[in-house]
């Protein structure tokens, strides 16, 4: 398995596609095409010409390399600044998936498909105009995309998208390789070796294969300690006599993807206290406080009594804090329970569960909250009751 890196992880997490809906070829002129503003990276251009962005002086495009106007404001691509432009939507979008000839082949323009490409947060980090130096790595994808769109042979759409993805990755890489990363905004974090691990943690989303039918995988986190004490029914988590916090009953069932209950399932559970602190990590908290292991009942159900954990901030004085500040995000994680669930002949499930009435669900500093990890909560007097049914994947057999 190839070693990954933060930019690759971001492209995967954000949906790093770069669909191409068509394009044009042009020569020395006369020709001009006007693009409406408001859509990121509407066109990728290779070859000579002029770029006339609203509110900016005309800019000569060199014959070498690629030019990518951001599209934040309307702009014109032209053979000469004095040529009356034609509307790009009417000219190019009337023939989707085709290369429109405007006379000559010195310039190639590829129209990026609306709604594709990396997440807007990546594109927003790019400077107003991106220039990529001429090199085989960028020349060949352009030529191959034009070839595929022109021939439209079987499989052309798939091949076009693959080369377009490589082209977009080269564009982002070119920005990161530039000497002055100031214009790259928070995108420059991907080029900072010290901040790479923090960025990878923030965007860590365990891979979910297409065939997976069990409960979603979650983060292990840094607070796990092996060897927690074994609990016996009625399964009360170890706590201080004066432990603060609302009483929480966590109950549910565990079964296989086949629907079969798993009475031999074992749970290893740990959590923060009402102040957001973990035992074994903060001085003054008794060992194994709010950490315990327990088993399922004969019918595959379980119940454990604990206290409601609190949200807590991730460290703000290290690399992760630096990354979050660059992103304009707060430091807090929503309240959650950690569990590892095991059963014979089944995969280990590591999971974090969040409360439906909790804060920071939509803005988790670790970016780990997603569908399938949020549990409903009921109130019975002063007691909170959270319910979740675990589904374990059987081990693959050869």
N, C-alpha and C positions, 0 to 999 in steps of 0.2 A: 504494500500500500504506500502510495506516495505521501511524503511529508507535506502538510499544508502550510498556509501562511495566512495572516489576517486579511489581506486583500482578497484572496481566493475564498476565504470563509464568508466575507461580506458579500461578494458577488453571488455566492450560493444562497446565503440567508436572505438577501434582498431580491433574489430572482434575477440573476445577472444575465438576462437575455438582451439581445440587440437585434430585433427584427428589422428587415429592410423591405419596404413596400414598393420600391421602384427606384428610378434614378434618371439621369440625363447625361449626355455627352455634348460637349460644345467646343468651339474652336476660337479663333481670334476675333470672330464677330461678324456683324454686330449682333449681340444678344444681351438680354438682361432678365432676371427672374426675381420677383419680390416675394419674400417669406413673411408671413404674419408672425408677430411676437407671441410669447406666452407659452411656448412648448420647448422643453429642453432639448438641445442638440437635434434640431429638425433635419440637418443635412451634414454630411461628411464630404469634404471637397478635396480633390487632388488636382493640381495643375494651376496654370497662371490665370489671372483675372483680377477683378477688383471687388472688394468688400465695402459696402456702404451701409453702415449701421446707423439707425436714427440717433441723432445727437452726437455723432462722432465724425471725424474727418475721414474722407475716403482712404482706404488702405490697399496697397498693392499686394496681391498674392503672388508668391514666387512659384516657379515651375516645380520646385522640389518639395517633397513632403506633403503632409495633410494639414488642412485648416478646418477647424470645427467652431463656427459661431455658436454662442450659447443659446441663442433664440429667445433671450429674456426680453429683447426689444425687436421690433421689425427691422429687417435688413434686406439689402439687395446684393445679389451676385451678378456681375456684369463683365462683358469684354471691355467696356469703356464706361466711365461714370456718366457720360452724356446720353446713353441709350435709354429710351423709355422702357421701363420694365413691364413684363407680363406677370400676371398673378400665378404663383406657384400652384395653388390649389386647382385652378382651372386648367393649367397647362399639364401638370404632372399627375395629379390625382385622378384625372379623367381616364388615365391608362394605367391602372394599378398593376404592379408586378412587372412592368415593362421598362426598358431603357428608352427614353424619349430623345431622339437626335435633334440637337439645336444647331447643327453645322460644325463639323470638325470633331476631333477626338482628343484635343490637347487637355481639356478639362473633363473630369468625371465627378459627378455629384451623386451621392447615394442618399435617398430619403429614408430617414429612420422612422419606423412604424410607430404610430401613436400608441402609448400605453405599454411600450416594451422598454427594455434596457434596465440598468441598475436602478435601485430605489432613488427617489428624488434627492435624498440626503447626500448621496454620492455625487449626483450631477450638480447640485447646488454648490458643492465645494469647488467646482472647476472655475478657472478664471473666465472672463468674458469671451476671450478667443483662445482656443487651444491650438498649438502648432506642434505637429509631430514630424521629427526629422525624417527625411527620405531614407528608406532602408528596405531590403528585401522583405523584412518581417511585416511591413505595412503595405508594400507595393503588391505583393503576391495576393493577399486576401482581397484587395480592391479588384485586381484583374480577374480573379476567380469568381467573385460575386457578379461582376458585369457579364462574364462569360455565361454563368448559370442563368441569369435573368434574361439574357438574350436568346439562349437556346431553349430554355424551359423543357429540358429533357426530364424523364422520370427521376424523381428524387431531388429536383432542383431546389425545392423549398427547404428541405432538410439541410442540404449542403450549404445553401446560402446562409441559413441561420448559424451554422457552426462557424463559418468563416467570419460572420458579423460579430459573434461573441469574441472570437480571438482578436478582431480588430478593436473592439471596445476595451478589452483588457490591455492592449498595447497603448491605447490612448491614455488610460488611467496610469499605466506604468510610466509613460512619457512625462506626465505631470509630476509624478513622484521622483523621477530621475533628474528633474530640472534643478539647477543650482539654487534658485531662489524659490523656496516652498511657501513663501508668505502668501502668495495668491491662491494657494491650494486649500486655504481654510483648514478645517479639521481633518481633511483628507490626508494632510501631511503626517498624521499620526501613524499611518500605515508605513511610512518610511523611517520611523523612529524606532530603532532597535530596542531601546529601553522601554517604550510604551507598548510594543507588540504584545507581550504576555497579558497585560491588563486589557487591551482591546479584545484579544481573543476570549478572555473570560467574560467580558460584557456581552459579546455576541455568541457565546457558546450555546448552541442548540444541538443536542445530541441527534445524530442522524436517525431518521425513522424510515425504515425500508418500506417499500410499497406494499409488501405482503404482511406487514405487522398488524395483528388484530388485538393485542393485549393493551393494557393501560399504557398511557404515554410515559416515555422515559423522562426523568428529571435530572437536575444537577445533584451531585453528591455534596458539593460545598466543602468548605475548609474546616468545618466544626465536628466532623465525625470522629468518634473514638471507639475502637473495638473493645469488646469485653464488658459491655454494660450488664448490670445485674439482671438475673432472671426473675420475672414477676410471676406470681401465682394468682388465680382468680380470687378476688374480683379485679385484678390488674390495675393497681393504683401506682402511678409514676412516682418515683422517689422525690421527695420535696422537703423543704424546711418546715418546721412547725408553724412558722408565721409567714408562709409563702404568700406573696401578694398575687392578686389576679382573680378573675372570674373562673368558676369551675367549668371545665369543658369535658363533656363525655364524647369520645370519638368511637364510633361503632360502624359496623358494616359487615361485609362478607368477602371471601376470596374464592375464586374458582378459575378453572382453566378456560382457554378459548373455546373448548368443546362444551362448556356449560357445566362440567363436573365440579362439584364442591371439592375444596382442598383442605381437609381437616388436619393434615400434617404441616400446614403452612406455619412459618415462624416470622415474627415481626421484630425488627430492631428499630426503635424509635428514639429520636432526640429532638430537642427544641430549645428556643430561647425562653427566658423567663419574662415576667411582666415589665421588666426594664430593658428587654432586648439583649440580655447577656446570656452566654452559654457557660455551663460548668466546665471546668478544665481549661478554660480560656481566659477567665477573669478571676483575679485573686479574691478570696473571701467567700466564694460559693462552694458549698460542700461537694466533694467528689460524687459524680454520677447524678447530681441533681437534675431532674427532668430528663433522665436517660434510662431506658429499660428495654428488655426483651420479653416477649410473651408469645403464646401460641394461639392458634385458632381453636374453636370448639369442634365437637364431633360433626356438626353440620356445616362447618366451614365459616361460621360467623365469628365475630370478635367484638370485644368492647374493652376500652381502657379509659380510666379517669385521670385527668390532668388539669392544668390551668391554661387559660387562654394566653398564647404568646403575644408579644408586642412586635410591631415593626421596629427596625433598627437601621442605622446608617452604615454603609460600607466605609472603610477608612478613607478619609478625605485628604490625607497628607502624603499619599504615595502615588504611584503611577495611575491606579484606577481613578482616584480623585481628579488627577490632571485630565484624564480622558473625559470623564463626566463633565467637568467644567468646560472643556473644549466643545462638547456637544450641547452645552446649555441645559444639562439635566441635573436633577437633585440626586442626593446620595442614598435615598431610603429604599429598603426592600420591604415588601408587604409582609405581614405576619404569616407564618407558615409552619407546618409540621414536616419533619424529615422522616422517611422510612425506607428501610430495605426489607423487602419481602421475599422469602425463599420458600420453595416447596420441592420435594423430590421430583426429579425428571422434568423440572421446569427452569426457565431462565431466571436469574436474579433480577428483581425489579427494584431500581433505585428511583425514588420519586420525592418531590416536594409538593405538598398540597396547600392551597391558599383558600381563604375564607371568602365566601361570596359577598359578605358585608364589610370586607376589609378595605383599608386605604391603600393607595399606590398600585392597585392591580393593573391599571393601564399605563403606568410609568415606572415599573420596577427597574431599579438601577442595574440589576443583573440581566434584564431583558429575558427572564425565564418563565413568566406567566403565559400560559396559553390554554386553549380549549382542552378540556379533559383533566385539568389539574385544579379546578375551582370547585370547592365542596359547598353544598347548601348548609345553612345553619338555622336551627330552630331554637326558640327561647321557651323554657319551661320554668317559670318563676325566675330564680337567679342563676339557673343552670343553662349553659349553651350546649346544644347537641348537634354535632357535625356527623354526617353520614357519607361513607364512600365505599364502593364495591371495587375490589381489585381484580384484575383479569391478568393471569400469568400466561406467558407463551411457553408451550412445550419445547423441550430441547430438541434440536434437529438430530435425527438419527441417520446414519449413512445406509 
